[in-house]
Amino acid sequence: MTDVHIVIAEDNPRDFEFLEQLLKGWEEACQIDRAPNGMAALEMALQQEQPLLISDIQMPEMNGIELARNLWQRKPEARIVFWSQFKDEMYVRTLSRIVPPETVYGYILKSNPRDRIMSAIRTVLLEEQCWIDPEVRKVQGRAGHSQTALSDIEFEALLDISLGLTDNLIAQRRYLSRRGVQSRLNSLYTKLGVDQEQFHTEKYGDAFNLRNRAVAVALRRGLINAFELEHEEKDFQAWLKRFKSGRGA
């Protein structure tokens, strides 16, 4: 019988050892390759005819979502189990846009018991069926609802105000007029429900700063997190350097 070849993309040695021991307990013989980041995992997976992966999401150089995006573009039949501590809406939202039709994948939280994690991995990699953690399904419901799901441009606006950009700088960076920026922000506030919370008193004026309120709500929903904002900050700093030198974006 041919060994089952599985790539594990995991930068945490302890978590990798946990998965390795889990797979060694299978009746099927497994050949396991470890990749410490998404870039290395992509190179390994592309060498396989039928890639099978278990991937963390937050990793250096390339996160698990970008790994999947790049791999599925070239091998849409690749089966991937995302295993993570996080069920952030930003990841679930992106995944819903990049999973190829009829592709089998899974999403299991690391907080689950050992047996459930093993069952989820077997279901996806060997039995070729999707397996989504119940907690992640709840987030999928919110991320897919037309009244609360953010469009790409609304998400872009959220990132911009999370970085502290003014309307003028957003307009420059995104090639928009100020009115265009304000339109995006108003749409974002509606999707996050912060405009409905707003009230005004004659003595104190507006109750909320809607930009700050939107960021606070987005953090609670998992639409943004510190790890991914670090990457966005690097992209912004690169653009800002070009902008200041007069070369724009």
Secondary structure as UniProt FT lines:
FT   STRAND          4..9
FT   HELIX           13..24
FT   STRAND          30..35
FT   HELIX           38..46
FT   STRAND          52..55
FT   HELIX           64..74
FT   TURN            76..77
FT   STRAND          79..84
FT   HELIX           89..98
FT   TURN            101..102
FT   STRAND          105..109
FT   TURN            110..111
FT   HELIX           114..125
FT   TURN            126..127
FT   STRAND          131..132
FT   HELIX           134..143
FT   TURN            146..148
FT   HELIX           152..162
FT   TURN            163..164
FT   HELIX           167..174
FT   HELIX           178..192
FT   HELIX           194..197
FT   STRAND          200..201
FT   TURN            202..204
FT   STRAND          205..206
FT   HELIX           210..221
FT   HELIX           226..244
FT   TURN            245..246
//
